[in-house]
Amino acid sequence: MSIFINFSVVKATFQRQLCQTIRITPIGAISMSTQDLARQLMAQERKHDENLHENMLNRAEQEVETTNEIEEKARELMAQERKHDENLQENMLNRAEQEVIK
């Protein structure tokens, strides 16, 4: 959808600039101005596409970093839970030993 809208905006911009160029320049100079305008619009579109690509790469990188952080936190929580379970089991064994000794 955004690609269609982006293309429509570029097309409308081109048409508007083309109409302005035709009104201002003599008939003989129209083709050169149109070519210049087309090159300029293509350069703008290429820069826009490069920016979109860079933004997508940045988002993907952030997502990977976030995933790595979540995985690291999960490992830490699992280690804490394991340690807690070991402490509980050790406490239960100590109590059982004390009960047997009494």
C-alpha positions, 0 to 999 in steps of 0.5 A, a space after each residue: 500500500 505504501 509503495 503505491 502511495 509513494 509512487 502516486 506521490 512521485 508521479 504527481 510531483 513529476 507531473 506538477 513539476 513538468 507542467 511548471 517547466 512547460 509553462 516557463 520554458 520555450 518549446 525547444 527546451 522542454 525535452 531537456 528540462 523534462 530529462 533533467 527533471 526526470 533524473 532529479 526525481 529518479 535520484 530523489 526516489 533512489 535516495 528515498 529507497 536507500 533511506 527505507 532500506 537503511 531504516 529496515 536494517 536498523 529495525 531488524 538490528 534493534 529486534 535482534 538486540 532486543 531478542 538477545 536481551 530477552 534471551 539473556 534475561 530468561 537465562 538469568 531468571 532460570 539460573 536464579 530459579 534453579 538456585 532457589 530450588 536447590 536452596 529449598 531442597 537443601 533446607 528440606 534435607 537439613 530439616 529432615 536430618 534434624 528431625 531424624 537426629 532428635 
